[in-house]
Amino acid sequence: MLRTKLFQGFVLLVLFFSLLSALFGIRVIQQRVIAEAQTRVTLDLSSAWALFGSKLHEIEVVVRLAANKEAVLDMCQAADWQNADVAGRLERLRLAFNLDFLDVLDADGRVALRTTPPYARGDLKISDPAVAAALRGEARSCVALLPRAELEREAEGLADRAFLELEATPRSRPSPRRIETRGMAMVAAVPVRQGSQIVGIVYGGLLLNRNHELVDRIRDVVFKNEEYRGAPVGTATMFLGDARIATTVRLKNGNRALGTRVSKEVADRVLDNGLPWIGDAFVVDQWYLSAYEPIRDGRDLIVGMLYVGILKKPFQEYARAIVTRYVYVSLLAVAVALALAFVIANRLSMPIHRLVEASNRFADGERTPPLPLDRSCHETEMLIRAFNDMTATLAEREDRLKALNRSYMETLGFVSHELKSPVATMMNYVFLLREGKLGPLTEKQAKAVKAIDSNCNRLVEMARHYLNLSRIENHDLQPVRTRVDVRRDVLQPLLHAMEADLEARRLRVFNEVAEDVALEADMNMVREVFENLVSNAVKYGREGGSLRLRAAAENGSVRFFVWNDGLGIPADKLGSLFQKFVRLNDTEAARRQKGTGLGLFIAKSIVEAHGGEISASSRAGEWVEFTFTLPRFTGTNQEQPNAKTTG
């Protein structure tokens, strides 16, 4: 049905584009949400670096403040390294600004004064990039790695603060190291000048190992204490190598994840290649949207990483919530689109449906009133208007044709009927002449009489065929059903009447129809069917060939087979064999035979009038066989046709 097909087409289009839109929309939403979050993380890393740099600058300012004190200058000029007053002032300054150590070095870069226990002195620091810069007259702050021994000299407890046991961490790269003893510190060195002469250096720093104040400040400033299910959304970490030395990331037991290690892919990119990592990263036990960048020391060597990240789950849930709303809206839109599609399909198909119904009724012979015009579509309106004009024209033409055909059939029937009497008289006189009842004939006269007899038979056949055609066209072919014993009532008289023609063609006849085969049919019509088929076999069969007649019982019917060998019928001609006025002229033998082309059409009409069917099969150049069915006689106390035929 057109409406169903249109609706199905609309449904497929709507569903296809809806699915495409949904997939694209969901993907865009998810990517956009995560991308926005990742952009935020990237900006957060910039903020973290600003806080990191601010702290480093603050240390340099404190160290510069100490270097500019008059008392420090005097001490350095006099090399009065045991000056307790200066040491006390520097210690108070260190404590005020939360530095872990604050030292005074001589002009050679050797430690002359430490303000914190164990007050170690005499070690040379010229390998420190900040100290080396100060010796050149430059103030310098940077990140430095301090070995355990140096940490022990700087202040009591620093070495213990720096010490970390490295934890086995999922997705981290393998490493034989189990502990970390080094410290990563922010350090600054400022020269103490007397004019252009450097008389000393003030050196101070802050150990980053376990310095949770800095990472907590980064988290609080950057992420503003945002939480997700009771846990902070954002995290910040400072790494020494690939190990966390200060972090806001927590383990499941609530402890800070100190000593845990970064994932292998991040370490490979950031530590080994010096490139930033922006994207998803597995942090201890969860996925974070992360940003990592390398931390470089005063020699520009990568010594660690600075990290900020936010939990991925909140953004995934946010994306899912948006997607869910998007899906609901899309489903509503699809439902509305499908409803509109149904209305449109119904509106478009209804006029076409009415057209189809009207055309089917018209094809069945029913006169249909003009269809109402559909104003919804100009093309449909034009189609209905054209259909109404066509049906009116065809109806008028059909009436004229019926009148002409009726007149033609009446004339044909009248002429055929009127021919029967004079032709019968002619055939009687021909019989008398041929049998010598009116005197002996010369050879030429006998030949002429034979030609007259042949043409009279042809006239009789033509008259019979045209009379039958007239009855068929006027729907007057009504069988008068009686019991017909086929072999006795039809075949034996028919074969006897055609004996001369059979002998002339030297055809061998095998009549295998049993004596007990009886039909409930019109005997004259049955004879007409067999006469047409046997006549065709005589005309078109192979001279000296065979003609075989058989019968077989079927459900309530008898199937007859008329077979003869000969040139056969081409396969492409079998379909048109039973149409009116069809004659096969493919061979010279066929073209020599004269006929009306109505025999098989009449046979088919008679068989179908009895409720049977007829068909033909052939093997070109070898044989042809006609098969048809007629109703079996089923009267009581009567023998049924035997399926086994005898010769």
C-alpha positions as a printed Julia matrix, in Angstrom:
647×3 Matrix{Float64}:
   0.0     0.0     0.0
   1.33    3.41   -0.97
   0.6     4.99    2.41
   2.52    2.23    4.19
   5.45    2.53    1.8
   5.53    6.32    2.09
   5.32    6.11    5.87
   8.04    3.45    5.94
  10.21    5.67    3.76
   9.61    8.65    6.03
  10.3     6.49    9.08
  13.58    5.24    7.63
  14.65    8.77    6.76
  13.63   10.18   10.14
  15.27    7.34   12.06
  18.43    7.46    9.95
  18.94   11.19   10.33
  17.82   11.11   13.96
  20.31    8.37   14.73
  23.01   10.2    12.81
  22.15   13.43   14.61
  22.03   11.66   17.97
  25.39    9.99   17.48
  26.95   13.2    16.25
  25.28   15.27   18.97
  26.25   12.88   21.76
  29.82   12.74   20.52
  30.01   16.53   20.23
  28.49   17.03   23.68
  30.87   14.57   25.3
  33.88   15.95   23.49
  32.87   19.54   24.15
  32.31   18.99   27.87
  35.59   17.12   28.29
  37.42   19.62   26.05
  36.1    22.54   28.07
  37.16   20.81   31.27
  40.59   20.06   29.79
  40.96   23.69   28.73
  40.15   24.67   32.27
  42.84   22.29   33.56
  45.37   23.82   31.17
  44.53   27.29   32.5
  44.69   25.91   36.03
  48.23   24.71   35.37
  49.16   28.25   34.34
  47.73   29.47   37.64
  49.7    26.81   39.5
  52.9    27.93   37.79
  52.12   31.52   38.78
  51.83   30.47   42.43
  54.97   28.34   42.12
  56.89   31.26   40.59
  55.47   33.65   43.18
  56.82   31.48   45.97
  60.23   31.28   44.31
  60.27   35.05   43.87
  59.22   35.51   47.5
  62.26   33.46   48.61
  64.53   35.62   46.45
  63.03   38.78   47.98
  63.66   37.47   51.51
  67.24   36.53   50.66
  67.76   39.94   49.0
  66.38   41.62   52.12
  68.93   39.77   54.25
  71.79   40.59   51.85
  70.98   44.28   52.01
  71.17   44.5    55.79
  74.03   46.71   57.03
  74.9    44.22   59.74
  75.4    41.45   57.22
  77.62   43.69   55.1
  79.73   44.61   58.1
  80.04   40.97   59.11
  81.14   39.95   55.62
  83.66   42.81   55.38
  85.15   41.96   58.74
  84.83   38.21   58.2
  83.22   38.13   61.64
  81.46   34.82   61.04
  80.89   34.19   64.73
  78.69   37.28   65.15
  75.8    35.93   67.22
  73.75   39.1    66.82
  73.7    38.83   63.02
  73.01   35.12   63.25
  70.03   35.8    65.5
  68.63   38.46   63.21
  68.9    36.15   60.2
  67.24   33.31   62.14
  64.31   35.56   63.04
  64.03   36.56   59.38
  64.05   32.9    58.3
  61.32   31.98   60.74
  59.23   35.0    59.8
  59.13   33.92   56.16
  59.07   30.15   56.78
  62.33   29.35   55.05
  63.94   26.0    55.84
  67.5    27.37   55.78
  69.28   30.73   55.5
  73.09   30.78   55.14
  75.89   33.31   54.64
  78.75   32.31   52.31
  82.13   34.0    51.98
  83.43   35.53   48.78
  84.77   32.1    47.72
  81.38   30.39   47.94
  82.14   28.54   51.17
  79.49   28.39   53.93
  80.61   30.73   56.72
  77.36   30.88   58.75
  74.26   28.72   59.12
  71.39   29.92   61.28
  69.98   26.46   62.04
  71.38   23.47   63.86
  73.78   21.71   63.44
  75.38   25.03   62.32
  77.72   23.22   59.94
  80.29   25.39   58.19
  83.07   25.16   55.66
  81.33   23.26   52.8
  81.75   24.72   49.33
  78.59   25.53   47.31
  80.02   26.86   44.07
  78.42   23.91   42.2
  74.99   25.34   43.03
  73.79   27.37   39.96
  72.31   30.08   42.2
  75.58   30.47   44.14
  77.58   30.47   40.93
  75.42   33.3    39.6
  75.82   35.26   42.86
  79.59   34.92   42.64
  79.29   36.6    39.26
  77.35   39.42   40.88
  73.85   38.25   39.89
  70.93   37.5    42.17
  69.42   34.15   41.18
  66.56   31.93   42.31
  65.89   28.44   40.97
  64.98   24.88   41.82
  67.82   22.71   43.08
  68.27   19.03   44.0
  69.95   18.6    47.35
  71.5    15.26   48.29
  70.88   13.8    51.77
  74.3    14.88   53.13
  73.7    18.48   52.18
  70.23   18.41   53.69
  71.73   17.13   56.94
  74.21   20.04   56.96
  71.54   22.66   56.2
  69.19   21.92   59.1
  68.14   19.19   61.43
  65.11   17.2    60.2
  65.37   18.2    56.52
  66.88   14.85   55.51
  64.04   13.04   57.32
  61.44   15.26   55.63
  62.95   14.49   52.25
  63.04   10.74   52.84
  60.24    8.84   51.07
  59.45    5.16   50.59
  58.37    4.71   46.98
  55.03    2.93   46.63
  54.09    0.41   43.96
  51.6     2.31   41.81
  49.29    0.99   39.05
  50.35    1.9    35.51
  53.72    3.34   36.65
  56.87    2.28   34.86
  59.09   -0.37   36.5
  61.95    0.92   38.68
  64.39   -0.78   41.04
  64.35    2.26   43.38
  62.46    1.76   46.61
  63.34    4.99   48.46
  63.95    8.63   47.68
  66.52   10.48   49.84
  67.09   13.6    47.73
  65.35   16.84   48.36
  63.97   19.28   45.81
  64.18   22.86   47.04
  63.48   26.37   45.92
  66.73   28.28   46.52
  67.94   31.84   46.03
  71.41   33.44   46.25
  72.1    37.19   46.41
  75.61   38.75   46.49
  76.63   41.05   49.38
  78.49   43.99   47.83
  80.9    46.56   49.02
  80.85   48.86   46.06
  81.67   46.66   43.12
  83.37   44.05   45.3
  81.52   40.89   46.36
  82.32   40.25   49.99
  79.81   37.51   50.63
  76.59   35.74   49.57
  73.3    35.21   51.36
  71.82   31.83   50.41
  68.4    30.56   51.49
  65.79   28.06   50.49
  62.61   26.08   51.05
  62.44   22.25   50.86
  59.51   21.12   48.68
  59.42   17.53   49.95
  56.31   17.23   52.17
  55.7    20.97   51.71
  51.91   20.53   51.72
  51.3    24.2    52.39
  52.27   25.1    48.82
  50.23   22.38   47.07
  47.25   23.04   49.35
  47.45   26.71   48.47
  47.56   25.86   44.75
  44.5    23.64   45.16
  42.56   26.21   47.2
  43.37   29.13   44.93
  42.87   27.25   41.63
  39.94   24.99   42.47
  38.28   27.02   45.23
  37.53   24.01   47.44
  35.18   22.37   44.9
  34.05   18.91   46.02
  32.5    15.86   44.41
  30.78   13.4    46.73
  32.73   14.71   49.7
  36.14   14.69   47.97
  38.0    17.61   46.4
  37.49   17.84   42.66
  40.91   19.35   41.95
  44.34   18.11   42.94
  47.88   19.49   42.74
  51.21   17.68   43.02
  54.94   18.35   42.86
  57.08   15.46   41.63
  60.74   14.7    42.18
  61.44   12.56   39.18
  58.32   10.42   38.85
  57.56   10.29   42.62
  55.08   12.5    44.45
  56.9    14.53   47.1
  54.07   16.96   47.92
  50.47   16.34   46.85
  46.8    16.85   47.62
  45.94   13.46   46.09
  44.65   11.13   48.76
  44.79    7.37   49.15
  41.72    5.37   50.09
  42.8     5.5    53.74
  42.8     9.31   53.61
  46.58    9.75   53.68
  48.37   11.84   51.12
  49.7     9.76   48.23
  53.37   10.54   48.97
  55.84    8.2    47.34
  53.35    7.04   44.69
  54.52    7.37   41.12
  53.18    8.84   37.94
  51.88    6.67   35.09
  54.38    5.41   32.53
  52.96    7.31   29.55
  53.15   10.62   31.41
  56.7     9.95   32.63
  57.82    9.03   29.12
  56.44   12.23   27.64
  57.23   14.77   30.33
  60.39   13.51   32.05
  62.06   11.85   29.07
  60.99   14.18   26.26
  60.38   17.44   28.14
  56.9    17.84   26.61
  53.74   18.82   28.49
  51.01   16.24   29.04
  47.49   17.57   28.52
  44.75   14.97   28.71
  43.44   11.96   30.6
  45.84   10.43   33.09
  45.52    7.68   35.66
  46.34    9.25   39.02
  46.96    6.6    41.71
  43.57    4.91   41.4
  41.29    7.19   39.36
  41.15    8.95   36.01
  41.77   12.68   36.03
  41.72   15.39   33.39
  45.32   16.37   33.88
  48.06   18.78   32.96
  51.76   18.06   33.63
  54.79   20.16   32.81
  58.45   19.54   33.67
  60.21   21.32   36.53
  63.75   22.32   35.56
  66.65   23.13   37.86
  69.17   25.97   37.57
  71.05   24.02   34.86
  67.86   23.62   32.83
  67.76   19.88   33.59
  64.39   18.19   34.18
  64.23   17.2    37.83
  60.5    16.81   38.37
  57.0    17.83   37.35
  54.24   20.17   38.39
  50.73   18.71   38.06
  47.15   19.88   38.41
  44.11   17.8    37.6
  40.39   17.44   38.16
  38.35   14.27   38.53
  36.93   13.09   35.24
  33.81   11.52   36.77
  31.91   14.76   37.51
  32.33   15.92   33.94
  31.36   12.51   32.59
  28.22   12.6    34.69
  27.55   16.16   33.59
  28.0    15.08   29.96
  25.69   12.09   30.55
  23.05   14.37   32.04
  23.22   16.67   29.01
  23.15   13.65   26.68
  20.13   12.25   28.53
  18.25   15.51   28.1
  19.37   15.66   24.49
  18.12   12.1    23.9
  14.73   12.89   25.48
  14.36   15.98   23.33
  15.48   13.98   20.26
  12.96   11.22   21.0
  10.21   13.8    21.37
  11.28   15.36   18.07
  11.33   11.92   16.41
   7.84   11.15   17.74
   6.53   14.47   16.4
   8.32   13.87   13.07
   6.83   10.37   12.79
   3.35   11.7    13.54
   3.78   14.38   10.88
   5.19   11.75    8.51
   2.09    9.6     9.02
  -0.21   12.55    8.38
   1.74   13.57    5.27
   1.93    9.98    3.97
  -1.82    9.56    4.51
  -2.54   12.9     2.83
  -0.35   12.07   -0.17
  -1.46    8.45   -0.56
  -5.23    8.8    -0.08
  -5.92   10.28   -3.54
  -3.58    7.71   -5.12
  -5.31    4.94   -3.17
  -8.69    6.11   -4.47
  -7.22    6.17   -7.97
  -5.91    2.61   -7.64
  -9.26    1.33   -6.34
 -11.14    3.11   -9.1
  -8.75    1.79  -11.77
  -9.11   -1.77  -10.42
 -12.89   -1.51  -10.52
 -12.69   -0.07  -14.03
 -10.39   -2.91  -15.1
 -12.97   -5.4   -13.77
 -15.56   -3.8   -16.0
 -17.27   -1.64  -13.39
 -18.2     1.88  -14.39
 -16.84    4.28  -11.78
 -18.22    7.76  -11.1
 -15.76   10.66  -11.44
 -13.39   10.93   -8.49
 -13.51   14.09   -6.36
 -10.59   16.43   -6.97
  -7.88   16.63   -4.32
  -6.94   20.24   -3.61
  -3.97   19.46   -1.36
  -1.54   18.83   -4.21
  -1.6    20.33   -7.67
   0.02   17.28   -9.29
  -2.47   14.9    -7.64
  -5.36   17.1    -8.75
  -4.07   16.99  -12.34
  -3.7    13.19  -12.13
  -7.29   12.73  -10.86
  -8.6    15.08  -13.53
  -6.72   13.12  -16.22
  -8.05    9.82  -14.8
 -11.64   11.08  -14.86
 -11.22   12.24  -18.46
  -9.61    8.91  -19.4
 -12.34    6.77  -17.81
 -15.05    8.83  -19.49
 -13.33    8.51  -22.87
 -12.69    4.78  -22.43
 -16.25    4.14  -21.33
 -17.57    5.92  -24.4
 -15.12    4.03  -26.62
 -16.02    0.72  -24.97
 -19.71    1.31  -25.64
 -18.97    1.96  -29.31
 -16.73   -1.11  -29.54
 -19.3    -3.32  -27.85
 -21.92   -2.16  -30.3
 -19.61   -2.79  -33.25
 -18.52   -6.18  -31.89
 -22.12   -7.21  -31.27
 -23.04   -6.3   -34.81
 -19.92   -8.09  -36.11
 -20.63  -11.27  -34.11
 -24.26  -11.31  -35.14
 -23.25  -10.91  -38.77
 -20.54  -13.56  -38.41
 -22.92  -16.02  -36.75
 -25.61  -15.35  -39.34
 -23.23  -15.81  -42.27
 -21.68  -18.97  -40.76
 -25.1   -20.44  -40.08
 -26.4   -19.62  -43.54
 -23.31  -21.23  -45.12
 -24.02  -24.57  -43.48
 -26.98  -25.51  -45.69
 -25.45  -24.78  -49.12
 -22.14  -26.28  -48.07
 -23.9   -29.42  -46.85
 -25.69  -29.7   -50.2
 -22.39  -29.26  -52.04
 -20.76  -31.95  -49.89
 -23.63  -34.4   -50.64
 -23.19  -33.93  -54.38
 -19.43  -34.22  -54.03
 -19.96  -37.53  -52.2
 -22.24  -38.79  -54.99
 -19.72  -37.77  -57.64
 -16.79  -39.3   -55.75
 -18.63  -42.6   -55.23
 -19.63  -42.74  -58.95
 -23.37  -42.57  -58.19
 -23.81  -40.03  -60.98
 -21.61  -41.82  -63.48
 -17.92  -42.57  -63.88
 -15.37  -39.74  -63.63
 -12.27  -39.18  -65.64
  -8.96  -38.76  -63.81
  -9.09  -34.96  -64.15
 -12.69  -34.92  -62.96
 -11.83  -37.08  -59.91
  -8.94  -34.72  -59.06
 -11.26  -31.71  -59.31
 -13.89  -33.41  -57.12
 -11.19  -34.14  -54.5
 -10.19  -30.46  -54.46
 -13.83  -29.42  -54.08
 -14.26  -31.9   -51.21
 -11.12  -30.54  -49.43
 -12.31  -26.95  -49.72
 -15.82  -27.85  -48.56
 -14.33  -29.48  -45.46
 -12.32  -26.32  -44.88
 -15.51  -24.23  -45.26
 -17.25  -26.48  -42.74
 -14.33  -26.09  -40.3
 -14.36  -22.32  -40.77
 -18.09  -22.08  -40.26
 -17.88  -24.24  -37.14
 -15.03  -22.18  -35.71
 -16.68  -18.84  -36.39
 -19.97  -20.04  -34.92
 -18.1   -21.14  -31.79
 -16.22  -17.82  -31.7
 -19.52  -15.97  -31.9
 -20.88  -17.98  -28.99
 -17.72  -17.36  -26.94
 -17.67  -13.61  -27.6
 -21.37  -13.36  -26.71
 -20.78  -15.34  -23.51
 -23.15  -17.99  -24.83
 -20.82  -20.96  -24.36
 -22.85  -22.91  -21.78
 -22.07  -26.65  -21.66
 -25.01  -29.07  -21.52
 -23.52  -31.71  -19.25
 -24.29  -35.39  -19.81
 -22.35  -38.61  -19.43
 -19.78  -38.89  -22.19
 -17.95  -42.17  -22.76
 -14.87  -40.68  -24.36
 -13.56  -43.64  -26.3
 -16.95  -44.77  -27.66
 -18.74  -41.44  -28.09
 -15.86  -39.17  -29.15
 -12.59  -40.77  -30.15
 -13.76  -43.73  -32.24
 -16.15  -41.65  -34.41
 -13.53  -38.88  -34.71
 -10.7   -41.2   -35.75
 -13.0   -42.99  -38.21
 -14.03  -39.68  -39.8
 -10.37  -38.62  -40.1
  -9.19  -42.01  -41.3
  -8.51  -40.8   -44.83
  -6.39  -37.86  -43.58
  -4.49  -40.11  -41.17
  -3.73  -42.58  -43.93
  -2.67  -39.77  -46.27
  -0.09  -38.62  -43.68
   0.8   -42.25  -42.8
   0.29  -41.51  -39.09
   0.24  -44.35  -36.59
  -2.48  -43.77  -33.97
  -2.14  -45.17  -30.42
  -5.49  -44.7   -28.7
  -4.67  -45.59  -25.08
  -7.82  -44.08  -23.55
  -9.61  -46.82  -21.61
 -13.19  -47.87  -22.37
 -14.38  -46.87  -18.9
 -13.23  -43.23  -19.06
 -16.41  -41.19  -18.71
 -16.94  -37.44  -18.4
 -19.71  -35.23  -17.16
 -19.54  -32.75  -20.02
 -21.07  -31.45  -23.23
 -20.39  -34.2   -25.77
 -20.29  -31.88  -28.79
 -17.86  -29.54  -27.07
 -15.62  -32.45  -26.01
 -15.63  -33.67  -29.6
 -14.71  -30.11  -30.71
 -11.67  -30.09  -28.38
 -10.38  -33.47  -29.54
 -11.11  -32.65  -33.19
  -9.07  -29.43  -32.99
  -6.12  -31.12  -31.26
  -6.1   -34.25  -33.46
  -6.55  -32.07  -36.57
  -3.47  -30.04  -35.54
  -1.51  -33.28  -35.08
  -2.5   -34.41  -38.57
  -1.62  -31.03  -40.1
   1.64  -30.34  -38.33
   2.88  -33.77  -37.22
   5.76  -35.55  -38.88
   4.65  -37.6   -41.9
   4.93  -41.29  -41.01
   5.05  -40.33  -37.31
   2.93  -41.23  -34.32
  -0.15  -39.83  -32.6
  -0.74  -40.97  -29.01
  -3.89  -40.39  -26.96
  -3.86  -41.08  -23.19
  -5.98  -40.41  -20.09
  -5.27  -40.47  -16.39
  -7.61  -40.0   -13.44
  -7.07  -37.03  -11.1
  -9.04  -35.56   -8.18
 -12.55  -35.3    -9.65
 -11.16  -34.89  -13.16
  -9.61  -36.76  -16.03
  -6.39  -35.49  -17.56
  -5.98  -36.16  -21.29
  -2.71  -36.18  -23.24
  -2.53  -35.67  -27.02
   1.05  -36.29  -28.15
   2.58  -36.39  -31.61
   6.11  -36.28  -32.92
   7.04  -33.54  -35.33
   8.83  -30.2   -35.52
   7.5   -29.11  -32.14
   6.85  -25.54  -30.96
   9.56  -23.02  -29.96
   9.57  -22.29  -26.23
   9.01  -18.56  -26.78
   5.79  -19.25  -28.69
   4.1   -21.51  -26.13
   2.75  -18.53  -24.16
   0.74  -17.16  -27.12
  -0.43  -20.52  -28.46
  -4.01  -20.3   -27.12
  -4.76  -16.73  -28.24
  -7.2   -15.83  -31.0
  -6.01  -15.92  -34.61
  -2.55  -17.15  -33.68
  -0.85  -19.35  -36.25
   2.76  -20.5   -36.14
   4.37  -19.98  -39.57
   7.96  -20.71  -38.59
   8.33  -23.66  -40.99
   7.47  -24.3   -44.61
   5.13  -27.14  -43.6
   3.25  -24.8   -41.24
   2.92  -22.12  -43.91
   1.37  -24.65  -46.34
  -1.44  -25.47  -43.89
  -4.47  -23.21  -43.97
  -6.61  -22.43  -40.96
  -8.44  -19.78  -38.99
  -6.08  -19.65  -36.03
  -9.08  -20.22  -33.74
  -8.89  -23.96  -32.98
  -6.72  -23.81  -29.86
  -8.48  -20.68  -28.61
 -11.84  -22.48  -28.89
 -10.42  -25.6   -27.23
  -9.15  -23.53  -24.33
 -12.5   -21.72  -23.97
 -14.4   -25.03  -23.94
 -12.05  -26.62  -21.38
 -12.27  -23.57  -19.1
 -16.06  -23.47  -19.48
 -16.03  -26.98  -17.94
 -13.76  -25.76  -15.09
 -10.65  -27.44  -16.5
  -7.26  -26.25  -17.72
  -5.2   -26.79  -20.85
  -1.48  -26.4   -21.57
   1.15  -27.37  -24.1
   4.72  -28.6   -23.83
   7.21  -29.31  -26.54
  10.77  -30.16  -27.44
  11.65  -28.22  -30.55
  12.35  -30.48  -33.51
  11.06  -33.62  -31.73
   7.53  -33.58  -30.3
   4.6   -31.6   -28.93
   2.03  -32.6   -26.29
  -1.25  -30.98  -25.28
  -2.66  -31.67  -21.83
  -6.12  -30.75  -20.6
  -8.56  -31.72  -17.85
 -12.32  -32.23  -17.92
 -14.7   -33.19  -15.08
 -15.03  -36.91  -14.43
 -18.46  -38.52  -14.4
 -19.33  -39.36  -10.79
 -22.84  -40.81  -11.1
 -23.76  -43.78   -8.83
 -23.36  -47.37  -10.03
 -20.87  -46.16  -12.6
 -17.29  -47.32  -12.99
 -14.62  -44.69  -12.35
 -11.93  -43.95  -14.94
  -8.95  -46.2   -14.58
  -5.64  -44.33  -14.15
  -3.9   -47.23  -15.93
  -4.56  -46.9   -19.65
  -4.44  -49.69  -22.19
  -3.71  -49.75  -25.87
